[in-house]
Amino acid sequence: MQWFRQFLRLTKQDLGSAEAALLQQSVLRIILLSGLALVLGIVLHSSWQAWQQGSYHIIAITCSFYVSLLAALYLSRHHTKVGAVALLGIVVGAGFCISLFIGDFSLAKLGVVFVYTLPMISLMFFGVRTAVFFMLLNCIPFGYLIWLEQPLHLIPWSITLPDTALYLHGLLFLFFNFCIPLAFARIFGTLRRASRQLGVLNLQLEQSHNYYEELFENNGSATLLMHSNGDVIKANGLARRLLQCETGPLRLDQLLQTQTGPLDPAHWAQDKIECQLQADPDQYMQLKHVIRTRSGHHILNLQDITALKRLQQQFEQYQQKLDVWQHYDSMTSLPNRAGFLELGAQRLSALQSNQFALVVIVRLCHIKTLNQQYGYDFGTRLMQRFAEKSRAVLPAEAVLARVRGVKFAIWLQANLNATDPVHLAQMLCSNLPSEIRIDGFPARMHYQFGLAVARLTTDEPLVLLERCELALEHSHPAQPLSFYDPGSALKLEQDYRLGNALRDALRLQQLELHLQPKVSPDGELQSFEALSRWSLNGEMVTPDRFIALAEQQGIIVQFSRCVLQQAVRLLQDWQERGWLYPVAVNLAGPELLDDSFFAELMSLGADYPWLISQLQLEITETNIAVQHPTLHKRLKALSQYGFSISIDDFGTGHSSLSQLVDCAADTLKIDRRFVRAVPQDSRTVRILHTTVQLAKTLNLKLVAEGVEQDVQRRFLQTLGCQQLQGYLFSPPQAVCYWQQLLSENARPNLLQQQDPIVP
C-alpha cells in the first residue's frame, strides 16, 4: 500500500505540496492506473469472445490500447506531459475505433461521447488554450451525432461482439464514474489543502502586517518608506513631527533641502546626508539610507541633528582657537616651529623669480650660565625681552619664531638686485640686541647663527630649517655666522654613518690592537704604547678620525674600555710567557670621569696586583677634561694605588704648568711637534732644555715621541730623556709581530734589529 501511495504521489508530503508538476503527475497516474485496473476485465472478456468468433483483429486492437495505457503509465514516471499526450491519443483513438468499427450506429455514437472528455483531460495538463482547442474540435463529432443517421464504413472492419453494448457502456461507466472523479478528487483535495494553507498564511500575513505596522510606528526612530522616485509611501508619527507635517501626503524635495539645493533621490539614496528644513533652515536633519527592499522601495531614518550641528560649530570655533595656540609659543607670543613652517610655506609659494628667502636659526649662548647666576626665571625673561627687541628691529614682513629652547628662527625675503644674502645676513645679525637689561642687570648677548638661502625651489621650509640646523653645528664663537654648505652636510652624514659603524665595531670587538715600542736611547726595548687600528670594508680608517668621532658622538668611554680590555688580555698572556713589558693605554680624560670605567680600572688592580706595574695610563693633555677637579682626585687615587700615570702631548694642551701641580703624574711625554724641529730650530731646542730641567726638578720620567732621525735620538739622549718613541725604531705593529720578535729575542735592541723606517 505504501508503494501505491508513493507511486500515485499520495503521501502526506505530496498531498501537502501545491506544486503543479507533482499534481499533474499524480492525476495522470491515477487516471491511467485506475483505467488499467477497471478495463482489465473488459479487455479479457472481449478478447475471449473475439477468440471464439475468430475475430483476431479485435484482440489486436483491444490489446494495443491496453499496452498503450501501460506505456503512458511508464512515461508518467519521468515525462508527465508526454504521458498526458499519450492519454489524449488513446482517448481519441478509442473514440474513433468505436465510432468507425461498430456497425450498430446507436452504439457507435458512444465513441463520440468518449471523445467529449478531451477538453477536461487537456485542461488538467495543458491549460485553457489546449482545452478550448479540443472544445472547438469536438464540434466535428457533435455534428457527426446530429446530422448523420448511418455510421461511416471507411474501413471494412467490424469490432462488434455479442456483448459490445455491455463493453461500451461499462467503459464509459468506469471512465466517467471512477477515473475522472478520482482524478478530480486528487485535484480538489490539493485545492482544499492549499486553501487551508492560504488561509493560515493570510492570517499570519495579517498578524505580521500588524506587527510590522506597530514596529514601523514605534521603533524609536523617525522612519520613512520611500518610493524610488522620491514619493513618501509611509512615514511614522515621529518622522511627521520632525518634518512638521502631521497630515497629508509627503514629498521630501518639498520639505528638505541640502546646501547645494533641493533634495532629490540622488542625495538620499546615499549612505548619509545632512539637510535642512525648508520651512525652518535652522533645523538640521540627517537622512540615513537603511536598506533597499526587494520591491525596489527604500527605508530611511530621519534624525534631528540640530543640537549636534550647533555643538560642531562650537567645536570648530574652539579648534580654530586651539590651532592658534598650537602654532604660537606661549612664553614669547611668537610663532612656534609649526607656525614658522606654515608661514614659511606661504611665503615660499609666493616667492618671485628675482627674490630670495634668507632663513636663519639664532642660538642664544650662555643662557644656562645666566640662569645659574641670576635664577631660572632670568633666562625666561631674557628670551621674552629678546623677542620684543628683535621684533622691533626686524622688517615688518619678516617672520620671527621660537623653534626650540634657546633657538629662534627668522624668515626674511629680499630682492636679489638690491642686496646679496651674505650682506643681508651680516646686517641682520648686527641689528640684533647686543645687550639686554633685566631689572637693572645687564646681560651681554652672544649668538651663533645657522643660515640657508632659498630661491625658486622645491625645497620645503622644513628642509631649509634642517639646513640651518646643520649650518649651526659648524658655527663657533670665533665664527658665529655659518651658511649651509652641502659639503659640510655630507660630512656630517658621513660622520653619522661612520659613528654607527664604530659602535658596531666596538660591540663586535672588531678593532685590532697595535703596539709601538718605547726604547732606551740606545735602542733597547723597554715598554709599549697600545694603539687601535680599524678597517672598514677593507679600508683603514685613520686613528685621528675615529678617535675624534668617538669623542664627538660620546662613545669615547666604550672605545677606551675596548682598548683597555684588549691590553689587559695581552698582559695576562705575556705574564704567563714571562715577557714583562709594560703597556701604556691612552685615556682622553672623560673615561676616568665615568664611574663604571673608574670602578673597572680599580677592580683590575685589586684582582690582578701584578697588573698595576705592567699597565700604564697616558692622559691626553689636549682634552679640556684634564682640568676637571674630579679627574685630578681620581688620578691621585690611581697613583696612590700604584698605577704609572703619564701626561701625553705635554706642552700642547690646557695650562701645562698648572697640570704638573694638580695632576698626579710620574711621566711626561714630549709632543712630536717639538721633537720634529730638532736640531734646526733653536727656540724649540731651548724649550726642550727647559722642559727636561723642569722634569728633573719634579722628579718626572721623560719620554720623547716622534723620533724619526738618528740625530734627534742622539740629541735627546744628551738631554737626558729616559725613553724614546718613533718611526726610527718601529712604527705601530700588530701584536703577532711583536710576539714573534720576543719569542726569538727576549731583550731585543731595535736599532740593531732593523733598519730605520721612514714614515
C-alpha positions in Angstrom: 0.0 0.0 0.0 2.8 2.4 0.8 4.3 1.7 -2.6 1.0 2.7 -4.3 0.9 5.9 -2.2 4.4 6.8 -3.3 3.7 5.8 -7.0 0.4 7.8 -7.1 2.1 10.6 -5.2 -0.4 10.4 -2.4 1.9 10.6 0.6 1.5 13.2 3.3 4.3 15.2 1.9 3.0 15.0 -1.7 -0.6 15.9 -0.6 0.8 19.0 1.3 2.6 20.3 -1.8 0.8 22.5 -4.3 3.5 22.1 -7.0 1.8 21.9 -10.4 4.1 19.3 -11.9 3.7 17.0 -9.0 -0.1 17.4 -9.0 -0.3 16.7 -12.8 1.9 13.6 -12.4 -0.3 12.3 -9.6 -3.6 12.9 -11.6 -2.2 11.2 -14.7 -1.1 8.1 -12.8 -4.5 7.9 -11.0 -6.4 8.1 -14.4 -4.1 5.6 -16.1 -3.7 3.1 -13.2 -7.5 3.2 -12.4 -8.3 2.8 -16.1 -5.9 -0.2 -16.4 -7.4 -1.9 -13.3 -11.0 -1.3 -14.3 -10.8 -2.0 -18.0 -8.8 -5.2 -17.5 -12.0 -7.3 -17.1 -13.5 -5.8 -20.3 -10.3 -6.5 -22.3 -10.1 -10.1 -21.2 -13.7 -10.9 -21.7 -13.9 -9.2 -25.1 -10.7 -10.9 -26.2 -12.2 -14.3 -25.2 -15.3 -13.7 -27.3 -13.3 -12.5 -30.2 -11.1 -15.6 -30.0 -14.2 -17.8 -30.2 -15.5 -16.0 -33.3 -12.1 -15.9 -34.9 -12.0 -12.0 -34.9 -8.4 -11.8 -34.1 -8.2 -8.1 -35.2 -10.4 -7.2 -32.2 -7.9 -8.9 -29.9 -5.1 -6.9 -31.5 -7.0 -3.6 -31.2 -8.0 -4.1 -27.5 -4.6 -5.3 -26.5 -2.9 -2.4 -28.4 -5.0 0.1 -26.4 -4.2 -1.7 -23.2 -0.4 -1.7 -24.0 -0.7 2.0 -24.9 -2.1 2.7 -21.4 0.8 0.8 -19.9 3.2 2.7 -22.0 1.6 6.0 -21.0 1.8 4.9 -17.3 5.5 4.2 -17.8 6.1 7.5 -19.4 4.5 9.3 -16.5 7.4 8.4 -14.3 9.7 11.0 -15.9 7.7 12.7 -18.6 4.3 13.8 -17.4 3.5 15.9 -20.4 4.4 13.0 -22.8 2.3 10.7 -20.8 -0.6 13.1 -20.9 -0.3 13.4 -24.7 -0.3 9.6 -24.9 -3.5 9.6 -22.8 -5.2 12.1 -25.1 -4.1 10.0 -28.1 -5.6 6.8 -26.5 -8.9 8.6 -25.9 -9.1 9.9 -29.5 -8.1 6.5 -30.9 -10.7 4.7 -28.8 -13.4 7.2 -29.8 -12.6 6.8 -33.5 -12.5 3.0 -33.3 -15.8 2.9 -31.5 -17.4 5.3 -34.0 -16.0 3.8 -37.2 -15.7 0.0 -36.5 -19.0 -0.7 -34.8 -21.9 -1.5 -37.1 -24.7 -0.6 -34.7 -24.9 3.2 -35.0 -26.6 3.7 -31.7 -23.5 2.1 -30.1 -21.1 3.9 -32.4 -22.3 7.2 -31.1 -20.9 6.3 -27.7 -17.4 6.7 -29.2 -18.3 10.4 -29.7 -19.4 10.7 -26.1 -16.0 9.3 -25.1 -14.2 12.0 -27.1 -16.1 14.7 -25.2 -13.6 14.1 -22.3 -10.7 15.6 -24.3 -11.2 19.2 -23.1 -11.5 18.1 -19.5 -8.2 16.0 -19.7 -6.3 18.7 -21.6 -7.4 21.3 -19.0 -5.7 19.2 -16.3 -2.3 19.0 -18.1 -2.0 21.7 -20.8 -4.1 24.7 -19.7 -7.1 26.6 -21.0 -5.8 27.2 -24.6 -5.5 23.5 -25.3 -8.9 22.8 -23.6 -10.5 25.4 -25.9 -8.8 23.9 -28.9 -10.4 20.5 -28.1 -13.7 22.2 -27.3 -13.8 23.5 -30.8 -12.5 20.3 -32.2 -15.4 18.4 -30.6 -17.8 20.3 -32.8 -16.9 17.8 -35.5 -18.0 14.6 -33.6 -21.0 16.6 -32.3 -22.1 17.3 -35.9 -21.5 13.6 -36.6 -24.0 12.7 -33.9 -26.6 15.3 -35.1 -26.6 15.1 -38.8 -25.6 11.5 -39.7 -28.1 8.7 -39.4 -25.9 5.9 -40.5 -22.4 5.0 -39.4 -19.4 5.6 -41.7 -17.8 2.5 -43.0 -14.4 3.9 -44.2 -12.6 0.7 -43.2 -14.3 -2.7 -43.9 -13.6 -3.9 -40.4 -16.0 -4.6 -37.6 -15.3 -5.0 -33.9 -18.9 -5.8 -33.0 -19.2 -8.6 -30.5 -22.3 -10.0 -28.8 -21.6 -8.1 -25.6 -20.3 -4.9 -27.3 -23.1 -2.8 -25.8 -22.1 -4.0 -22.4 -18.4 -3.3 -23.1 -19.0 0.2 -24.3 -21.4 1.2 -21.5 -19.1 -0.4 -19.0 -16.1 1.5 -20.4 -18.0 4.8 -20.3 -19.3 4.0 -16.8 -15.9 3.2 -15.5 -14.2 6.2 -17.1 -16.8 8.8 -16.1 -17.8 7.2 -12.8 -14.3 6.3 -11.5 -11.3 7.6 -13.4 -12.4 11.2 -13.9 -13.9 11.6 -10.4 -10.7 10.1 -8.8 -8.6 12.5 -10.7 -10.7 15.5 -9.7 -10.8 14.2 -6.2 -7.0 14.5 -6.2 -7.1 18.0 -7.6 -9.8 19.2 -5.3 -8.1 17.7 -2.3 -5.0 19.6 -3.1 -7.0 22.8 -3.7 -8.7 22.4 -0.3 -5.4 21.9 1.4 -3.9 24.9 -0.4 -7.0 26.9 0.5 -6.5 26.0 4.2 -2.8 26.8 4.0 -3.6 30.1 2.2 -6.0 31.0 5.0 -3.3 30.2 7.6 -0.8 32.2 5.6 -3.2 35.1 5.2 -3.8 35.1 8.9 -0.1 35.1 9.6 0.4 37.8 7.0 -2.2 39.9 8.6 -0.5 39.4 12.0 2.9 40.2 10.5 1.5 43.2 8.9 0.1 44.4 12.2 3.3 43.6 13.9 5.5 45.4 11.3 3.0 48.3 11.3 3.4 48.6 15.0 7.2 48.2 14.7 7.4 50.8 12.0 5.4 53.2 14.0 7.1 52.6 17.4 10.7 51.6 16.6 12.1 54.6 18.4 13.3 56.4 15.3 11.8 58.6 12.6 11.4 56.1 9.7 10.3 56.7 6.1 9.3 54.2 3.4 10.2 55.8 0.1 9.4 55.1 -3.5 12.4 55.3 -5.8 11.0 58.5 -7.4 11.0 60.4 -4.2 7.4 59.8 -3.0 7.0 59.0 0.6 4.9 55.8 0.8 4.6 55.8 4.5 6.0 57.8 7.4 5.6 57.1 11.1 4.4 59.7 13.6 7.9 60.7 14.8 9.0 61.4 11.2 5.9 63.5 10.5 6.6 65.5 13.7 10.2 66.2 12.7 9.1 67.2 9.2 6.4 69.4 10.8 3.7 67.8 8.6 1.2 65.8 10.7 -1.3 65.0 7.9 -1.4 64.7 4.1 1.0 63.3 1.5 4.7 63.9 1.9 7.4 64.7 -0.6 11.0 65.2 0.7 12.0 67.5 -2.1 9.3 69.9 -0.9 10.2 69.6 2.8 14.0 69.3 2.9 16.9 70.9 1.2 20.7 70.5 1.1 23.4 73.1 1.0 23.6 72.7 -2.8 19.9 72.9 -3.4 16.6 70.9 -3.2 16.8 67.3 -2.1 16.5 64.7 -4.8 16.8 60.8 -4.9 20.4 61.1 -5.9 21.0 62.6 -2.5 19.0 60.4 -0.1 19.9 57.2 -1.8 23.5 57.7 -0.5 24.6 56.5 2.9 24.1 59.7 4.9 23.3 63.2 4.0 22.8 66.4 6.0 19.9 68.6 5.1 17.7 71.4 6.4 14.0 72.0 6.7 12.8 74.4 4.0 10.3 75.9 6.5 13.0 76.4 9.2 16.6 76.4 7.9 17.9 76.5 11.5 16.7 72.9 11.9 19.2 70.4 10.7 18.2 66.8 9.8 20.3 63.8 8.8 18.8 61.3 6.3 20.4 57.8 6.6 19.6 55.2 3.9 19.0 51.9 5.8 18.1 49.4 3.1 16.5 48.9 -0.3 13.7 46.4 -0.2 13.1 43.6 -2.7 10.2 45.5 -4.2 12.6 48.4 -5.0 11.5 50.7 -2.2 13.8 52.4 0.3 13.8 52.6 4.0 15.3 55.8 5.5 15.9 57.0 9.0 15.5 60.7 9.9 17.4 62.2 12.8 17.3 65.7 14.2 20.9 66.8 14.5 20.3 70.5 15.2 21.9 70.3 18.7 24.8 68.2 17.3 25.3 70.8 14.5 25.5 73.6 16.9 27.9 71.7 19.1 30.1 71.0 16.0 30.1 74.7 15.2 31.2 75.5 18.7 33.9 72.8 18.4 35.1 74.3 15.1 35.4 77.7 16.8 37.3 76.1 19.7 39.5 74.2 17.2 40.4 77.4 15.4 41.5 78.9 18.8 43.4 75.6 19.5 45.2 75.8 16.1 46.3 79.4 17.0 47.5 78.1 20.4 49.3 75.2 18.8 51.1 77.4 16.3 52.3 80.0 18.8 54.8 79.9 21.7 53.1 80.8 25.0 56.3 82.3 26.5 57.3 84.7 23.8 53.9 85.1 21.9 55.9 84.3 18.7 55.1 81.6 16.2 56.5 78.2 17.3 58.1 75.7 15.0 54.8 74.5 13.4 53.7 78.1 12.9 57.0 79.1 11.4 56.9 76.2 8.9 53.3 77.1 7.9 54.1 80.8 7.4 57.3 79.8 5.6 55.4 77.6 3.2 53.0 80.5 2.4 55.9 82.9 1.7 57.9 80.3 -0.3 55.0 79.7 -2.6 54.7 83.4 -3.3 58.4 83.9 -3.9 59.2 85.8 -7.2 61.9 85.0 -9.7 64.0 88.0 -8.6 63.6 87.3 -4.9 65.3 85.0 -2.3 64.5 83.9 1.2 67.0 84.0 4.0 66.3 81.5 6.7 68.3 81.9 9.9 68.4 80.0 13.2 69.7 82.1 16.1 71.0 80.3 19.1 71.3 82.4 22.3 74.5 81.4 24.0 75.3 81.2 27.8 71.6 81.2 28.8 72.4 78.3 31.2 75.2 80.3 32.8 72.9 83.3 33.3 70.2 81.0 34.8 72.7 79.7 37.3 73.8 83.2 38.1 70.5 85.0 38.3 67.9 82.2 38.6 66.0 80.3 36.0 63.3 83.0 35.6 66.0 85.3 34.4 66.5 83.2 31.2 62.8 83.2 30.5 62.5 86.9 30.9 65.7 87.4 28.8 64.2 85.4 25.9 60.9 87.4 26.2 62.9 90.6 26.0 65.0 89.4 23.2 61.8 88.5 21.2 60.4 92.1 21.8 63.6 93.9 20.8 64.3 91.6 17.8 60.7 92.0 16.5 61.1 95.8 16.7 64.3 95.9 14.6 63.3 93.3 12.0 61.3 94.4 8.9 57.6 94.2 9.1 57.4 91.3 6.6 60.0 89.2 8.4 58.9 86.2 10.4 60.4 85.7 13.8 59.7 82.4 15.7 60.9 80.5 18.7 61.6 77.0 17.3 63.0 75.2 20.4 64.7 76.0 23.7 67.1 79.0 23.1 66.8 78.8 19.3 64.9 81.4 17.3 64.2 81.3 13.6 64.0 84.2 11.2 62.5 84.2 7.7 63.3 87.3 5.6 62.8 87.9 1.9 64.7 90.3 -0.2 65.4 91.3 -3.8 68.4 89.9 -5.5 69.0 93.1 -7.4 69.1 95.2 -4.2 71.2 93.0 -1.9 73.0 89.7 -1.6 72.3 87.0 1.0 75.7 87.4 2.8 75.3 91.2 3.2 71.7 90.8 4.4 72.8 88.1 6.9 75.5 90.3 8.3 73.2 93.3 8.6 70.5 91.2 10.2 72.9 89.8 12.8 74.4 93.2 13.6 70.9 94.6 14.3 70.1 92.1 17.0 70.4 93.5 20.5 74.0 93.3 21.9 72.9 93.8 25.5 69.6 93.4 27.3 68.9 94.6 30.8 66.6 92.7 33.1 65.8 94.5 36.4 69.0 96.5 36.1 71.2 93.5 35.5 73.0 93.8 32.1 73.3 90.7 30.1 75.7 90.8 27.1 74.2 88.7 24.3 76.2 86.2 22.3 74.7 84.5 19.3 75.5 81.7 16.9 73.8 81.7 13.5 73.0 79.0 11.0 71.8 80.3 7.7 70.3 78.8 4.5 69.1 80.6 1.3 66.0 79.6 -0.7 65.1 80.8 -4.2 62.6 79.4 -6.7 63.0 75.8 -5.5 61.0 72.7 -4.5 62.6 72.8 -1.0 60.2 72.8 1.8 60.5 75.1 4.8 61.3 72.0 7.0 64.3 71.2 4.7 65.5 74.8 4.9 65.2 74.7 8.7 67.2 71.5 8.9 69.9 73.0 6.7 70.1 75.9 9.2 70.5 73.4 12.0 73.3 71.7 10.1 75.0 75.1 9.5 74.6 76.0 13.2 76.6 72.9 14.1 79.6 74.4 12.3 79.4 77.8 13.9 81.6 78.6 16.9 82.4 81.7 19.0 85.3 82.7 16.7 83.0 82.5 13.6 79.4 82.7 14.8 77.8 83.1 11.4 77.8 79.9 9.3 76.0 79.3 6.0 74.7 75.9 4.9 77.3 74.0 2.9 76.3 70.8 1.1 79.8 69.5 1.6 79.7 70.0 5.4 76.2 68.4 5.5 77.6 65.5 3.6 80.5 65.2 6.1 78.0 65.3 9.0 76.1 62.5 7.3 79.3 60.5 6.7 80.4 61.0 10.3 77.0 59.8 11.5 77.2 56.6 9.4 80.9 56.2 10.4 79.9 56.6 14.1 77.3 53.9 13.8 79.8 51.6 12.2 82.2 52.4 15.0 79.6 51.5 17.6 79.1 48.1 15.8 82.8 47.6 15.6 83.1 48.2 19.4 80.2 45.9 20.1 81.6 43.1 17.9 85.3 43.6 19.1 86.5 44.4 15.5 89.2 46.9 16.5 92.7 45.5 16.2 95.4 46.2 18.8 98.7 47.5 17.6 101.8 48.3 19.7 104.5 50.9 19.2 107.7 50.4 21.3 109.3 52.7 23.8 113.0 52.2 23.9 116.1 53.4 25.8 118.2 56.0 23.9 120.5 53.2 22.8 117.5 51.3 21.2 116.8 48.6 23.9 113.1 47.7 24.1 111.5 48.8 27.4 107.7 49.1 27.0 104.9 49.6 24.5 102.1 52.0 23.8 98.7 50.4 22.9 97.2 51.8 19.7 94.0 50.9 17.9 93.6 50.3 14.2 90.2 49.9 12.4 89.5 48.6 9.0 86.0 49.3 7.5 85.1 47.5 4.3 88.7 46.7 3.5 89.9 50.3 4.0 91.8 51.6 7.0 90.2 54.5 8.9 92.8 56.9 10.3 93.1 56.8 14.2 92.8 60.7 14.3 89.4 60.4 12.6 87.7 57.6 14.5 89.1 58.8 17.9 87.8 62.3 17.3 84.5 60.8 16.1 84.3 58.7 19.3 84.7 61.9 21.4 82.1 63.8 19.3 79.5 61.1 19.5 80.0 60.3 23.2 81.4 56.8 22.8 84.9 57.5 23.9 84.3 55.6 27.1 83.3 52.5 25.2 86.2 52.9 22.9 88.7 53.2 25.8 87.1 50.3 27.6 87.6 48.1 24.5 91.3 49.1 24.2 91.8 48.6 28.0 90.3 45.1 27.8 92.5 44.1 24.8 95.6 45.4 26.6 94.7 43.5 29.9 94.2 40.2 28.0 97.6 40.8 26.2 99.4 41.5 29.5 97.9 38.4 31.1 99.1 36.3 28.1 102.6 37.9 28.4 102.7 37.4 32.1 102.3 33.7 31.6 105.1 33.7 29.0 107.4 35.7 31.2 107.5 38.8 28.9 107.4 41.6 31.4 107.0 44.7 29.2 104.6 47.4 30.4 101.9 48.5 28.0 100.5 52.1 28.1 96.9 52.8 27.4 95.8 56.3 26.2 92.9 57.9 28.0 91.3 61.1 26.8 90.0 62.1 30.3 86.2 61.7 30.2 86.7 57.9 30.8 88.0 58.5 34.3 85.0 60.8 35.0 82.8 57.8 34.2 82.1 55.9 37.4 81.8 52.5 35.9 85.1 52.8 33.9 86.9 54.1 37.0 85.5 51.3 39.1 86.5 48.7 36.5 90.1 50.1 36.5 90.3 49.9 40.3 88.9 46.4 40.4 91.5 45.3 37.8 94.2 46.5 40.2 92.6 44.6 43.1 92.0 41.3 41.2 95.5 41.4 39.5 98.0 43.1 41.7 100.8 42.4 39.3 98.9 44.4 36.6 99.5 47.7 38.4 103.2 47.7 37.5 102.5 46.5 33.9 99.6 48.8 32.9 100.5 52.4 32.3 97.9 55.2 31.9 98.6 58.1 29.4 96.3 61.1 29.9 96.0 63.3 26.8 96.6 66.8 27.9 94.9 68.4 24.9 91.4 67.3 26.3 89.8 70.0 28.4 88.5 67.3 30.8 92.0 67.2 32.4 91.1 70.5 34.1 88.2 68.8 35.9 88.8 68.6 39.7 87.2 65.2 39.9 89.7 63.9 37.4 92.6 65.1 39.4 91.2 63.3 42.5 90.8 60.1 40.6 94.3 60.3 39.1 95.7 60.9 42.5 93.8 57.8 43.8 95.2 55.7 40.9 98.7 57.0 41.5 98.5 56.1 45.2 97.2 52.7 44.2 100.4 52.2 42.2 99.5 52.9 38.6 102.0 54.8 36.5 100.4 57.9 35.0 101.8 59.9 32.1 100.8 63.3 30.7 100.7 62.8 26.9 101.3 65.5 24.4 102.9 67.7 27.1 103.2 71.4 26.0 100.3 71.5 23.6 97.3 71.3 25.9 95.5 73.4 28.6 97.6 75.2 31.2 100.5 72.8 31.0 102.4 74.1 34.1 99.3 74.0 36.3 98.7 70.4 35.3 102.1 69.5 36.7 100.9 70.8 40.1 97.4 69.4 40.1 97.8 66.1 38.1 99.4 63.1 40.0 101.7 62.1 37.1 105.1 60.5 37.2 105.9 60.7 33.4 105.9 63.5 30.8 105.7 62.7 27.1 107.1 65.5 24.9 104.9 66.0 21.9 106.2 65.1 18.4 106.0 68.7 17.2 108.8 69.8 19.5 110.9 66.8 18.5 110.4 67.4 14.8 112.1 70.8 15.0 115.3 69.4 16.5 118.1 70.4 15.9 117.5 73.1 13.4 115.1 75.3 15.4 117.0 77.0 18.2 113.8 78.2 20.0 112.5 74.6 20.2 115.8 73.4 21.4 115.8 75.9 24.3 112.2 74.8 25.1 113.3 71.2 25.3 116.2 72.1 27.6 113.8 73.9 29.9 111.3 71.0 29.8 114.0 68.5 30.7 115.2 70.6 33.6 111.6 71.0 34.8 111.1 67.2 34.7 114.3 66.5 36.6 113.3 69.1 39.2 109.9 67.5 39.7 111.5 64.0 39.6 109.4 63.0 36.5 110.4 60.5 33.9 110.8 62.0 30.4 109.6 60.3 27.2 110.0 61.9 23.7 107.7 60.7 20.9 108.0 61.2 17.2 111.7 60.4 16.9 112.4 59.7 13.2 116.1 60.6 12.7 119.2 59.4 14.4 120.3 63.0 15.0 117.2 63.5 17.1 117.9 60.4 19.1 121.4 61.5 19.9 120.3 65.0 20.8 117.5 63.7 23.1 120.0 61.2 24.6 122.3 64.1 25.5 119.4 66.0 27.1 118.7 63.0 29.4 115.4 61.6 28.0 114.9 58.1 29.6 112.7 56.7 26.8 112.2 57.4 23.1 109.4 56.5 20.7 109.1 56.9 17.0 109.5 55.5 13.5 113.2 55.5 13.8 112.7 52.4 16.0 109.4 51.0 14.7 106.0 52.1 13.6 103.0 50.6 15.3 102.9 46.9 14.5 100.3 44.1 15.1 100.6 42.1 18.3 101.6 39.0 16.4 104.7 40.8 15.0 106.0 41.6 18.5 105.2 38.2 19.9 107.2 36.6 17.1 110.1 39.0 17.8 110.0 38.4 21.6 109.9 34.7 21.1 113.2 35.0 19.1 114.9 37.5 21.4 113.6 38.3 24.8 115.5 41.6 25.1 115.8 43.0 21.5 117.6 46.1 20.5 115.5 47.8 17.9 118.4 49.9 16.5 120.3 46.7 15.8 117.2 44.7 14.9 116.2 46.6 11.8 117.0 49.5 9.5 115.4 52.8 10.3 111.9 53.1 9.0 111.0 56.4 7.3 107.3 57.2 7.7 
